[in-house]
Structures are given as C-alpha cells and as structure tokens.
Amino acid sequence: MAYQTYARQPYKTPTKKRWLLAILLFIIVCGGIYWFIFSRDTSATNPTEPQVVSQNNNQPASPAYNAPNLQPTIDAWIASQAASYHIVIYDVRAQQTIAEHNPETVRFAASLYKLYIAYLALQDFQTGAQKPSDILVAGQTKKQCVDKMIRSSDSPCGEAMMADMGQGVLNQRIKAMGMTGTFFNGIRTSAADSALILQFIAEGRDLNNENTAFLLDAMRTQDAKFKRGLATGAPAAIWETKVGWNEDENYHDVGIMTLPDSRKFVVAILSQGQGSSKPIADFAATIYTALNQ
C-alpha cells in the first residue's frame, strides 16, 4: 500500500511588528497592575482632606494672665475719704474680684434699680413673657422705656415697668440670680449686687447678643450729666455705666470699664454721706492709674 506524504510547512519567524505589539501589551498590563497596587497605598497616605500640620512645640507659650491686686490701692483711697463707700472691682478676664470694701452693705439704690429692671425686662422679651412692642406709658413701648430708663434715667418709664412687673416678683427673680441685697420695695441694693448684674452683662450670662448690645449701647451713650463720675475720671477707658444719686446723701456709679489694651473690669462704687460726683471721678482716676502701671 502506498502512503501519501505531506510536505511540512516551513517555520515562519515572527515579524518585528508582532514583537513590538507583544512588548507594548506586556508594558500596558504591568503598568495597570502597578497603578492598581500603588494608587491604593498613595490614597491612604495622601487623603484628599488637608492634613493637620502639627504645631511647633518649641514655640514659647503665651504668658499666664495674672489678675492685678487693687486691694492696697482701694484701702489707701478709702482712708483718705470722709464719706462711706462700698466698692467692688471685678476682673472679667480672670473672673475674680480684685478689690472690695464693704460690698454687702445695703443702701438706698436711687436710680440703680433701673439697671436690674432693664435686664429682667430684656430677659422677658427673649422668652416671650413680655412683648417689647406693648405700650407702657405716655405712648412709649416697653422696649423704648427700657432704653430710656438706662440712657436718660427716665423715672416714669422705670416706675411704670416696676409696677407692671411687680415688686414681689422682681424681688424673687433677682434673689434667684444670687443678688440677696437688692429689694424693689424700698429701692435698695448693694455694691456686691451691682457688680454681679454688671458681671452678667459683661459675660453675656442670660441675654443674647442682640439684647446685650442693646443694653450696652444705652449704658455707653448718655448725656454728659450721667457721665460725671467714673467716665470723667478715666476718659481714656470705654465706660458702660448707670448712675444714681440722692441729693447730698448718695452718689452711686456702676459700670463696665474697658482699657485701651482691651482688659475689662466691672466697677461698682456706692456712697453714703455725700452726693457729689467728684470723689467718684477721683476714684476712677486712681484705679485707672494703678491698672496701667
């Protein structure tokens, strides 16, 4: 039997073009694997959110604030006076009293009572217990009266607001705030209570920003006759104040003093036995000098 033989096809060497395509394909595959592996590591170490740069621990720390001690200054000033005085000076930044003299003694408040009523009325406006747009007296709204009883010490507004809110209720509310020497029947208060209500205002304790700014503006911008005491004695400071006087018996001046370097102090001084603003102005000049030495 005869067998047919087939001629074997000759082996063809791959062309140069095929080799180049193979190499290119290999590079693309390897590059894809490399990108997949290392891009995950990179995303872990380089997140899209900016990294917080640690602070340099070698930077010097800000020096601790040390509240000044004004007690020797106050003691010396008191010794030079013939009348009786009741004083509190409070450092707002340090949150501590830095001088005082007979702060708890209760005296006739004169127009200082209006500061407490204004504060409580603004609280009521916030809570809705009172409507600031309600007419109170002489066609004036309650909010207008709050402004006038501070800015111009308007007595009809102060008396009408006190009657509307009720002396007994006011006594209870002010006592609940820690002011135990203030009474609306008899119109009495103390330097300690005056300083505390000022502290609440300065620190934004109860009032919102709008009402705090409203009250401070009324305390800051007043006729010159209400600025003869503290503000006259230390004119380089910014003062937000409320005064009260009673003929020759009392001259009270309480307020928040901001120094040119932005330090803030509550100052309350009540007098008994003199009705002049001049000793109060001298007192302000004395403490201003001591605080800026």
Secondary structure, 3 states (H helix, E strand, C coil): CCCCCCCCCCCCCCCHHHHHHHHHHHHHHHHHHHHHHHHHHHHHHCCCCCCCCCCCCCCCCCCCCCCCCCHHHHHHHHHCCCCEEEEEEEECCCCEEEEEECCCCCEECHHHHHHHHHHHHHHHHHHCCCCCCCEEECCEEHHHHHHHHHHCCCHHHHHHHHHHHCHHHHHHHHHHCCCCCCECCCCEECHHHHHHHHHHHHCCCCCCHHHHHHHHHHHHCCCHHHCCCHHHHCCCCEEEEEEEEECCCEEEEEEEEECCCCCEEEEEEEEECCCCCHHHHHHHHHHHHHHCC
